[in-house]
Amino acid sequence: MVRARAIVSGIVQGVGFRFFASRLAGRYGVTGYVKNLPDGTVEIEAEGEKGAVSGFLDEVKIGPRGGHVSDMRVEWLDPKNYTGFSTY
């Protein structure tokens, strides 16, 4: 189990990005959360098997239709044992 914290920037608010990330999390079986930050970026914490989290993050970089990811900073952390994936 691994946990990644990602800060995603670009056109990522007001374009369904959190819904997009939540659907991807379900597809990859990862837990954690996604939330908008006041500076216009989106924060994601994703936890699960390393391959699942990596695949999830690879697709997050693509972003939803209507959005555009210009940068994604990822930090790998110890797991927190999330039980689901929340949208804030």
Buried (B, 14 or more C-beta within 10 A) or exposed (E): EBBBBBBBBBBBBEBBBBEBBBBBBEEBEBBBBBEBEEEEBBBBBBBBEEEBBBBBBEBBEEBBEEBEBEEBEBEEEEEEEBEEBBEE
